Amino acid sequence: MTEPVSVTPRRGRRPGAPDTRAAILAAARELFAANGFSGTTIRAIAAAAGVDAALVHHYFGAKDDLFVSALELPVDPRAALAPAIAAGPDGAGERMLRVFLSVWDNPEHRLPLIGLARGLFDPGGQRLMREGFLPAVLEPIGVALGLERPEVRMPLLASQVLGLILVRYVLKVEPVASMPTDHVVAIYAPTLQRYLTGPLPTP
Amino acid sequence: MTEPVSVTPRRGRRPGAPDTRAAILAAARELFAANGFSGTTIRAIAAAAGVDAALVHHYFGAKDDLFVSALELPVDPRAALAPAIAAGPDGAGERMLRVFLSVWDNPEHRLPLIGLARGLFDPGGQRLMREGFLPAVLEPIGVALGLERPEVRMPLLASQVLGLILVRYVLKVEPVASMPTDHVVAIYAPTLQRYLTGPLPTP
């Protein structure tokens, strides 16, 4: 198949061929959800979108970048968390939590993020989270932090962050929903820090 | 309206009129989801089901008992947690967590519980949780434990229990999904205990 070039881009906002970009993202979402992150190649995505693999790399970079683009997150968590990570594991629980809260407390980000969270209950969304978001996004953050056993610690961190998101933003349970940031941090940062650097049961 | 008596009960398992019981439960689910726990009266449920309020009390007891019946939980959390609560707040985090794990680790309970958890993303289910389960089930547990500020502490406990349920049972993220009970307890019981009896920010 040849690349479907759009002569008159429909929205005209991005350079290049927006239909091609959209086709690549649609193919990526479908294949990542069906086959997980490790089971999906750039080559397979390119074939499904009817384009050359080099074009996928050109538009989206490496596979983990394409994965993050396909999730259509309002914020790239790797970029948002980079300063929190660069300062190392001490206090990382509080710094990361403040980043999460600043993203979720922004009303512009709230709805797209709740839409994503809803995907946790359908099989494709579960697979994207379990076999995509965790290995491609969360675990590399744990590795970059220099954690011991990041493959255990990052799912623990995720379990409390997901539960906090559910209670504060989805269910809007008071007093958590209206709690000032500093109170949320006082309560939850010690939990996250313990999961990042505290004792773990020996395997 | 008169009570619709079923002369030949369809399943024949329960004494009395199963159609009446089913009609009361259906009306209760609808009204609790639409109006919350405090906004729903036994009288309104009886009227919606076309029966007398005394019959609702006769079949289901008090409003919180009817609410728990309407949720169709595989286990009544108040009964399951009673021994954990009776021993008081010291160590209650671990005792309650062991009860949660024993219920969720039972494959017979898993599917109905995941169905309920999915309801957290639709408006009726959110209202049932926020304005029903929390005030009618969780907060009384906090009061029975003798906690200081149970209306703050029980939502914190819920946030970690919900996140653990998501990661271990819904998303099945390893190594948490296959972790032995004692490891889960070593990791999560201190978190729950801190939420139950640890310091809180001054309001």
Interface residues (C-beta under 8 A of the other chain):
Chain A: A117 R118 L120 F121 Q126 M129 R130 L134 E151 V152 P155 L156 A158 S159 Q160 V161 L162 G163 L164 L166 V167 R168 V170 L171 K172 V173 E174 P175 V176 D182 H183 A186 I187 P190 T191 R194 Y195 L200 P201 P203
Chain B: A117 R118 L120 F121 Q126 M129 R130 L134 E151 V152 P155 L156 A158 S159 Q160 V161 L162 G163 L164 L166 V167 R168 V170 L171 K172 V173 E174 P175 V176 D182 H183 A186 I187 P190 T191 R194 Y195 L200 P201 P203
